[in-house]
C-alpha cells in the first residue's frame, strides 16, 4: 500500500493491533448508542453523503480502493486510516465488503424543547411545510426507511418520540442511505407538548396514519399545504394521546387478508398521497 507523503492526514494501517483504530475495534456488538459519544457509518454512498454534510467527523477508515474513490471530497482536516479489507474486517469483527467506514461525533444533547424549537425555526414562515413524525418505532430497518422516504419526497424534517430506536444506529444509517445526515431531525421527550407546539406555532395539520373506526381512506382526507404525517409502531399503532391530538386519521385501505403493511411501506404511501401526489403533480 503506497500513500503520498503529502497526505499527512492519511495513515496506513497494517496491523490489527494498531491502537490508532481502536474506535473501530469489534463494533459489530457495540450498543445502540455507539461508543465514546460516536456513531458508526458504513458503505461508500453513505460516507459520501456524510462528507457532504456539516456533521463533525472523527475519522474515516477506508480500503485503498475506497480511499482513491473518495480522495477528491475528503477534507484536509479529516483523519483517514487506510487498510486492506482483510485487516479492516479483523479489526471491526465483521466482513467489511464495502470497504468504507467512518466514526462520527454525535450531536450535543439539546435541552428539553430546544430540539423542537430548532425544527420549528427551520420551517417557520414557509408557505408549505411537510414533517414526518413517528412514535414507538423500534425496528432499525424501519427507522432508516423513514429517512430514505422523507428524502425521496422532500420532507422538511423528522421528529421522533423518546421510545423510538436510535436513528444513529449503524444499520439505521445504512438503510437511510445516509439521509440521517442530510435531513433535519430531532427527538421529542415531551411528545404531547411537542405536537401541540407544531400545531400552534406552525399551523400544521396533524394526520395520523392508523386503521380503525375513526379513520378515513387517505384520499378522502382534505389536502393541506402544511401537515405532519404521524406513524406509529407496527403492532400497537398510534397512542390514544396522539390520536386525540390529530386533526385527521388516515388509513390505507387494503384487502381483509392483509390488515396492514409495515411502517416503511405505509410512510411511503402516506407521503406520496399527502406530499407527492398533491404537490409534485401540481408543481
Secondary structure in CASP SS format (residue, H / E / C, confidence):
PFRMAT SS
TARGET T0000
AUTHOR 0000-0000-0000
METHOD secondary structure of the structure
MODEL  1
X C 1.00
X C 1.00
X C 1.00
X C 1.00
X C 1.00
X C 1.00
X C 1.00
X C 1.00
X C 1.00
X E 1.00
X E 1.00
X E 1.00
X C 1.00
X C 1.00
X C 1.00
X C 1.00
X C 1.00
X C 1.00
X H 1.00
X H 1.00
X H 1.00
X H 1.00
X H 1.00
X H 1.00
X C 1.00
X C 1.00
X H 1.00
X H 1.00
X H 1.00
X C 1.00
X C 1.00
X C 1.00
X C 1.00
X C 1.00
X E 1.00
X C 1.00
X C 1.00
X E 1.00
X E 1.00
X E 1.00
X E 1.00
X E 1.00
X C 1.00
X H 1.00
X H 1.00
X H 1.00
X H 1.00
X H 1.00
X H 1.00
X H 1.00
X H 1.00
X C 1.00
X C 1.00
X C 1.00
X C 1.00
X C 1.00
X E 1.00
X E 1.00
X E 1.00
X E 1.00
X E 1.00
X E 1.00
X C 1.00
X H 1.00
X H 1.00
X H 1.00
X H 1.00
X H 1.00
X H 1.00
X H 1.00
X H 1.00
X H 1.00
X H 1.00
X C 1.00
X C 1.00
X C 1.00
X C 1.00
X C 1.00
X C 1.00
X E 1.00
X E 1.00
X E 1.00
X C 1.00
X C 1.00
X H 1.00
X H 1.00
X H 1.00
X H 1.00
X H 1.00
X H 1.00
X H 1.00
X H 1.00
X C 1.00
X C 1.00
X C 1.00
X C 1.00
X C 1.00
X C 1.00
X C 1.00
X E 1.00
X E 1.00
X E 1.00
X E 1.00
X E 1.00
X E 1.00
X C 1.00
X C 1.00
X C 1.00
X C 1.00
X C 1.00
X C 1.00
X C 1.00
X C 1.00
X H 1.00
X H 1.00
X H 1.00
X H 1.00
X H 1.00
X H 1.00
X H 1.00
X H 1.00
X H 1.00
X H 1.00
X C 1.00
X C 1.00
X C 1.00
X C 1.00
X C 1.00
X E 1.00
X E 1.00
X E 1.00
X E 1.00
X E 1.00
X E 1.00
X E 1.00
X C 1.00
X C 1.00
X C 1.00
X C 1.00
X H 1.00
X H 1.00
X H 1.00
X H 1.00
X H 1.00
X H 1.00
X H 1.00
X H 1.00
X H 1.00
X H 1.00
X H 1.00
X H 1.00
X H 1.00
X H 1.00
X C 1.00
X C 1.00
X C 1.00
X E 1.00
X E 1.00
X E 1.00
X E 1.00
X E 1.00
X C 1.00
X C 1.00
X C 1.00
X C 1.00
X C 1.00
X C 1.00
X C 1.00
X C 1.00
X H 1.00
X H 1.00
X H 1.00
X H 1.00
X H 1.00
X H 1.00
X C 1.00
X C 1.00
X C 1.00
X C 1.00
X C 1.00
X C 1.00
X C 1.00
X C 1.00
X C 1.00
X E 1.00
X E 1.00
X E 1.00
X E 1.00
X C 1.00
X C 1.00
X H 1.00
X H 1.00
X H 1.00
X H 1.00
X H 1.00
X H 1.00
X H 1.00
X H 1.00
X H 1.00
X H 1.00
X H 1.00
X H 1.00
X C 1.00
X C 1.00
X E 1.00
X E 1.00
X E 1.00
X E 1.00
X E 1.00
X C 1.00
X C 1.00
X C 1.00
X C 1.00
X C 1.00
X C 1.00
X E 1.00
X E 1.00
X H 1.00
X H 1.00
X H 1.00
X C 1.00
X C 1.00
X C 1.00
X C 1.00
X C 1.00
X E 1.00
X E 1.00
X E 1.00
X E 1.00
X E 1.00
X E 1.00
X E 1.00
X E 1.00
X C 1.00
X C 1.00
X C 1.00
X E 1.00
X C 1.00
X C 1.00
X H 1.00
X H 1.00
X H 1.00
X H 1.00
X H 1.00
X H 1.00
X C 1.00
X C 1.00
X E 1.00
X E 1.00
X E 1.00
X E 1.00
X C 1.00
X C 1.00
X C 1.00
X C 1.00
X C 1.00
X C 1.00
X C 1.00
X C 1.00
X C 1.00
X C 1.00
X C 1.00
X H 1.00
X H 1.00
X H 1.00
X H 1.00
X H 1.00
X H 1.00
X H 1.00
X H 1.00
X H 1.00
X H 1.00
X H 1.00
X H 1.00
X H 1.00
X H 1.00
X H 1.00
X H 1.00
X H 1.00
X H 1.00
X C 1.00
X C 1.00
X C 1.00
END
